[in-house]
Amino acid sequence: MTERLEPALIALRQILRATEINSRALAKDCGLTPSQLILMQITSDTENPTPSFLAKEASLSQATVTALIDKLETRKLVRRRRDEGDKRRVCIELTDHGATTLREAPDSLQTSFERGFARLESWEQSLLVAALERTAGLLDAEDLDAAPVLDVGAIETPVE
């Protein structure tokens, strides 16, 4: 192993472990996946969001968002309702239980990363993005379908 290979592999493993640990802690604390938490945050911050709006904002497929909403609705964290002005349109809203769950949820790893990334200088952000994209290429992962959500496994996988 070269002198730089080991620290690179350790850093990759630390990122993977941090993501897994955070996902498990989130599931244990409030029973949510990072993807579900992000949808709930967007729903909370937006007036009358539709599933297609949520899909666009979270950079997830419409099918994935529908599955996530189904799971959140089953747990009575969100509800679907018809728009008063346009009955064809379905809006998503947090229930009282969902709002409480969201308030009590710990910050996700993604939120921490977003805050830290925003504090970086523009050139540092560009350097980091380039290094990560290059890393994905080295792992032959650049063509894998991946949403910008720090989560482990398939995002449709329910938390056990």
N, C-alpha and C positions, 0 to 999 in steps of 0.2 A: 504494500500500500504506500502511495506517495504521502508526503507530509501534509498535503492539503486535502487529500481524499478523505481521510478519517474525520477531520472536523466538518467537512461537507456532509458526509453521511450522518454524523451525529446531529447536525442541525436539521437535516431532513427528518430524522427520526423524532427529534424533539417537537417539530411542528406537527407531525402525525399524532404523537402521543398527546400533545396539548389539545388538539382537536377532539380526539377520542375522550379524554378526561373531561373536557368541558361539556361535550355532548351527554356523557353519562351523568355529570353533576346536574345539568339542566333537567334531564329526565327524572332524576331522583328528587330534585327540589320542587319541580312544578309539573312534571309529567309531559313536558313538551320537547320536541326536537328543535334544533336551531331554525329549521325552515318554517315550522309552525310559529315559533316566536316571532320571526321576521314578518310573517303575514299578519300576525296580530298587531305588531307595532305599526305597520303600514295602515292597517284598518283603523287603528286608534288615531292616527295622525291625519286621516283623510276623511272628508265628508262624503258619505254615500259611495264608497268604492265598489266597483263591480269586480267580478272574478277576472275579467280580461285586464282591467287596470292593475289589479294585484299581480297578475302574471307578468305584465310589462315592468312594473316597479321592482319586483323581486327577481326579474330575469329568469323566470321559471316558465315551463310550458303550461298552456291552458289545462291540459289533462292533469298535470301534477298539482296545480293549484286547486282544481276541482276535488281531487282526492284528499288534499290537505284540509280543505274546507269541510268536506264530508266528515273527516275525523274530528275536527274542532267542533263541528255542529253536534256530533254524537255525544261529545263530552260537555255540551251546553256552554261552550266558550264563545261561540259566535252563532248568529242566526242569519238566515237569508230572508229578505223581505222584498216585495215588489215596490218599485219606485212609484210614488204617488202621481208624478207627472207623466210617466211613461210605463204602463203596466207590463210592457215587454221586457223591461230592464229589471234585473235582479241586483240588489245591493247587499253588501255584507256589513254587519254591525256586530260589535262586541256585546255580549250579554253583561249583566252586572258581575256575574261569576268570572267571565272572561277579563273584564277590566280589573278585577281584584287580582286574578292570577297574573296578569301582565304587570301590575304594579309591584307584586311581590317577587316576580321572577328576577333572578340574578342577571347581571350584565352578561351578554354572550361574549364568547371569544371574538366573534366578528365585530361587535361594538368596540371592544378594546383595540382590535387591529385598526378599525376605521379611525378611531381617535388618534392613535399613534401615527398612522399613515398621513393623516391630515396635518400633523405637526412637522412632518419632514419637509425639507426644502424641495422645490420642484425638481431639481436635478437628482436629489436622492430618491424621490418617487420614481422618476424615469429609470434610474439605475436599478432599483429594486424590481420594477416590473420587467425590465429586460433580463435580469438575472433569473427571475422566476420563470419567464417564458422560455429561456434557454434551458433551464432545468427540466421543464416539462418536455422539451424536445429531446433532451438526453435520455429521458425515461420513455421515449416513444409515446408520450401521453398528449401531445399537442392536438390530436384529432379526437380525443375523447370528449363526449358531451358532458359539460360540467357547468352548473350554475354558479354564480358568484356568492356561494353560501358556504361558510365553514362548517361542514357537517361530515360525518363519517357514513359510509355505505350509501345505499340508494336512498334518495330523499323521500321515496314513497314508503319506506320500511317503517312500520309502526314501532313505537317504543314498547318493549316488553316490561 
